[in-house]
Amino acid sequence: MLGTLPLLALLAAPPATAATRVDRPPEAPAVAPRDLAVAGVVVGRTPERSSAVLTSGGRTRTVAVGESAFGGRLVAVSTAAVTLDFGGQRLELRLPTAVAAAAPPRPASAGRSTLPPGTPPEDPETPAREMNRAEVQRRLGGEIPRILAETAVAPVTRDGRVVGLQVTRMPEGSLLSDAGLRTGDVLTRINDTDIDGMATLVGLWPRLQSATELRAVVVRNGQPVSLLVSLR
């Protein structure tokens, strides 16, 4: 009988978990940062293909509908505002009046940009256009692999020296085509720098990062024409 006492005492004792259980307070709902703002939007053909450029704490994030950033989930995008969800609380951020929704490139306002004297005229079929800088950066992040894989150029020489690069292959619907470039064009100059080889073209990239205007001269169908893109 004595041998059963420890067993009886164990059965009568309260569960061990009762003494060790710790009640945790519920997690606080996510709160939107006070400086959260929208810098731009891309309105897609369908809601799920839309995205927004958000800023907070000196950081910038580009998120698509359904993705999260800065503690909130992007649920809707329009040309005037974006809506985020923070733990069941909806927050609408209006776009600054100076920021327009990113849209397909459109002709630049008349008189806003002019070509330097002696520069070839524009091709009427590819007039000057404006592009949103934030949208260009976002698209570059996604399109660079495709551009590198599907674009091909060949040097064009005259009297033994390179005078331009001919675009022999290029992906349609990319930033290159939206900027006005076409397959067959011979790129000879960008922002007053003559393109005498791939090294020159690649070396221009750092300087173009802060440019507000891109001017390219191409030979198209045997005639030089100018391509002009303003970055806003």
Number of C-alpha atoms within 10 A of each C-alpha: 4 6 7 8 10 10 11 10 10 10 10 9 9 10 10 8 8 8 8 8 8 8 6 6 6 6 6 7 11 14 13 19 13 8 10 16 18 22 21 28 29 24 19 14 8 7 15 14 13 20 26 28 19 20 19 16 10 7 9 16 16 21 18 22 19 17 13 17 17 18 15 22 21 23 20 20 25 18 16 15 17 24 19 24 20 18 14 11 12 15 16 14 17 16 19 13 7 8 15 16 19 20 15 11 17 13 14 16 11 8 6 8 14 10 13 9 6 6 15 17 13 16 15 8 7 18 17 25 20 19 22 21 18 19 21 13 13 18 13 15 10 10 16 13 10 13 18 11 11 12 14 15 18 15 17 17 13 8 6 7 11 17 19 26 25 21 18 14 16 21 18 14 8 16 18 16 14 17 21 19 21 20 18 17 23 27 25 22 20 19 14 13 14 17 23 19 18 15 9 12 17 10 10 15 10 9 8 13 10 10 13 11 16 15 19 24 26 25 19 18 10 9 11 18 19 22 22 24 23 22 16 15
